[in-house]
Amino acid sequence: MKKLMIAIALTLPAVSACAPPIESVSTRIDAVSSVHLINGSDGDLLIVGDHSRSVVDGVASIDVEDGWHEVTVTRNGSEFVTRRVFVQDGTRRVIDLSKQP
């Protein structure tokens, strides 16, 4: 058993030396991260932090900094939807109100 373990230990570096190195590339997009609301009712309000946008033609959008955000949608002055979302590197988080119960 000991000889087998030694053989495996000697074989692994030789095999891994033949394989191409694993390369990881991280690309940061220069776009701004954002939160989008779709299929809302006109008059709904999208709130992210200190920013808010009224829904017009069923859509509202707010550009945000990367990180976690509390997102609230109000309808007729009352909270309708509340979500905690994470955005990073120019991602866009979409909240689709047509899928709300």
C-alpha positions as CSV (number, residue, x, y, z in Angstrom):
1,M,0.0,0.0,0.0
2,K,2.8,2.4,0.9
3,K,4.5,1.7,-2.5
4,L,1.2,2.4,-4.3
5,M,0.9,5.8,-2.5
6,I,4.5,6.7,-3.4
7,A,3.8,5.8,-7.0
8,I,0.7,8.0,-7.1
9,A,2.5,10.8,-5.4
10,L,5.3,10.6,-8.1
11,T,2.9,10.2,-11.0
12,L,0.6,13.2,-10.3
13,P,3.2,15.9,-10.7
14,A,4.4,14.3,-14.0
15,V,0.8,14.2,-15.4
16,S,-0.1,17.7,-14.3
17,A,3.1,19.0,-15.9
18,C,1.8,17.8,-19.3
19,A,-1.6,19.5,-18.9
20,P,-1.9,23.2,-19.9
21,P,-2.2,25.6,-17.0
22,I,-5.7,26.6,-16.0
23,E,-6.2,30.3,-16.8
24,S,-8.7,32.5,-15.2
25,V,-9.6,35.8,-16.7
26,S,-11.7,38.4,-14.9
27,T,-13.1,41.2,-17.0
28,R,-14.6,44.2,-15.4
29,I,-17.2,45.9,-17.5
30,D,-17.3,49.7,-17.5
31,A,-21.1,49.8,-17.5
32,V,-23.0,50.9,-14.4
33,S,-24.9,48.3,-12.4
34,S,-28.7,48.9,-12.2
35,V,-32.0,47.7,-10.9
36,H,-34.9,47.5,-13.4
37,L,-38.6,47.1,-12.7
38,I,-40.8,45.6,-15.5
39,N,-44.5,45.0,-15.9
40,G,-45.3,47.5,-13.2
41,S,-48.4,49.7,-13.0
42,D,-48.1,53.3,-13.9
43,G,-47.8,55.2,-10.6
44,D,-45.8,52.5,-8.8
45,L,-42.6,53.7,-7.3
46,L,-39.2,51.9,-7.4
47,I,-37.0,52.8,-4.4
48,V,-33.4,51.8,-4.0
49,G,-31.6,53.4,-1.1
50,D,-32.1,57.2,-1.4
51,H,-33.1,57.0,-5.1
52,S,-36.6,56.5,-6.5
53,R,-38.2,56.4,-9.9
54,S,-41.9,56.4,-10.9
55,V,-43.0,53.6,-13.2
56,V,-43.9,54.9,-16.7
57,D,-45.3,52.5,-19.3
58,G,-44.7,49.6,-16.9
59,V,-40.9,50.3,-16.6
60,A,-38.5,52.0,-14.1
61,S,-34.8,51.8,-13.8
62,I,-32.2,53.1,-11.2
63,D,-28.4,53.0,-11.6
64,V,-26.7,51.8,-8.4
65,E,-23.2,51.1,-7.0
66,D,-22.0,47.5,-6.8
67,G,-23.1,45.6,-3.7
68,W,-26.2,44.7,-1.8
69,H,-29.3,46.9,-2.0
70,E,-32.7,46.9,-0.4
71,V,-35.3,47.4,-3.2
72,T,-38.8,48.4,-2.5
73,V,-41.8,48.9,-4.8
74,T,-44.7,50.9,-3.5
75,R,-48.2,50.9,-4.9
76,N,-50.7,53.5,-3.7
77,G,-48.3,54.5,-0.9
78,S,-48.0,51.0,0.5
79,E,-45.1,48.6,0.2
80,F,-46.0,46.1,-2.5
81,V,-42.7,44.2,-3.1
82,T,-39.4,44.2,-1.1
83,R,-36.3,42.5,-2.2
84,R,-32.6,42.4,-1.2
85,V,-30.5,42.2,-4.4
86,F,-26.8,42.0,-5.3
87,V,-25.3,43.7,-8.4
88,Q,-21.7,43.8,-9.5
89,D,-19.6,44.7,-12.6
90,G,-22.3,46.2,-14.7
91,T,-25.0,43.6,-14.0
92,R,-28.7,44.4,-14.1
93,R,-31.2,43.0,-11.7
94,V,-34.7,42.8,-13.1
95,I,-37.8,42.6,-10.9
96,D,-40.7,41.4,-13.0
97,L,-44.0,42.3,-11.3
98,S,-46.0,40.0,-13.6
99,K,-44.6,37.1,-11.6
100,Q,-45.8,38.4,-8.2
101,P,-48.6,36.5,-6.5
